[in-house]
Amino acid sequence: MGQALHALGIDSMSVEERIDLVKDIWDSVAIEAGLLPPDAAEKAELDRRLAEDDATPDDTVAWETIKAEAQTRWQR
């Protein structure tokens, strides 16, 4: 085993605890890298926003307008 396993005490954990640790580490990497699918609450919010957009398709602002307004604010 590597020195990090010993230094962090991982080598003294049970197999189940180490598997849980690996899962936690993987989840943290996936979250940081944006690899996890949205959870139920996030999916519900995305669905709500899509439904709102479908219901009011003309209620939009062009990207060029948003960008120009933001640039104006930052230049003050």
WOTAKA-V538602 format. One record per residue. N is the residue number from 1. RES is the residue in three letters. PHI is phi in whole degrees, 0 to 359 (999 if undefined). BURIAL is + if it has 16 or more other ideal C-beta (glycine too) atoms within 10 Angstrom, else -. D_LAST is the distance of its C-alpha to the last C-alpha in whole Angstrom. Layout:
n-><N	N>
res-><RES	RES>
phi-><PHI	PHI>
burial-><BURIAL	BURIAL>
d_last-><D_LAST	D_LAST>
//
This chain:
n-><1	2	3	4	5	6	7	8	9	10	11	12	13	14	15	16	17	18	19	20	21	22	23	24	25	26	27	28	29	30	31	32	33	34	35	36	37	38	39	40	41	42	43	44	45	46	47	48	49	50	51	52	53	54	55	56	57	58	59	60	61	62	63	64	65	66	67	68	69	70	71	72	73	74	75	76>
res-><MET	GLY	GLN	ALA	LEU	HIS	ALA	LEU	GLY	ILE	ASP	SER	MET	SER	VAL	GLU	GLU	ARG	ILE	ASP	LEU	VAL	LYS	ASP	ILE	TRP	ASP	SER	VAL	ALA	ILE	GLU	ALA	GLY	LEU	LEU	PRO	PRO	ASP	ALA	ALA	GLU	LYS	ALA	GLU	LEU	ASP	ARG	ARG	LEU	ALA	GLU	ASP	ASP	ALA	THR	PRO	ASP	ASP	THR	VAL	ALA	TRP	GLU	THR	ILE	LYS	ALA	GLU	ALA	GLN	THR	ARG	TRP	GLN	ARG>
phi-><999	287	295	298	299	288	298	270	78	293	293	264	278	288	302	300	296	293	296	299	297	300	299	297	296	299	299	294	293	297	297	297	272	72	265	277	291	297	283	300	294	295	296	299	294	297	297	298	295	296	296	297	295	295	286	227	294	273	272	226	232	296	304	301	293	299	297	298	296	295	297	297	296	287	274	291>
burial-><-	-	-	-	-	-	-	-	-	-	-	-	-	-	-	-	-	-	-	-	-	-	-	-	-	-	-	-	-	-	-	-	-	-	-	-	-	-	-	-	-	-	-	-	-	-	-	-	-	-	-	-	-	-	-	-	-	-	-	-	-	-	-	-	-	-	-	-	-	-	-	-	-	-	-	->
d_last-><58	55	54	51	53	55	52	50	54	53	57	58	57	59	58	57	54	53	53	51	49	48	47	45	43	43	41	39	39	39	36	34	34	34	38	39	39	37	39	41	38	35	38	38	34	34	37	35	32	34	37	34	32	36	36	33	33	31	28	26	22	22	20	19	17	16	15	13	11	10	9	7	6	6	4	0>
//
